[in-house]
């Protein structure tokens, strides 16, 4: 894990143009990428962020399944 890139909640919020509060709510609701909680800090591994982004790729909106209202991502 020495070469693992970690991002804070604020950094991920900037990447996805979301407020840190939205990411907090998503964690509470079990939405979004897996996260680490180390010493009270919430961190996200870049590999998990990218895996989550890939899992959210859609070719058409009619078949969106399991995406919570308002959780659409723009890359």
Secondary structure, 3 states (H helix, E strand, C coil): CCCCCEEEHHHHHHHHCCCHHHHHHHHHHCCCCCCEEECCEEEEEHHHHHHHHHHCCCCCHHHCCCCCCCCCCCC
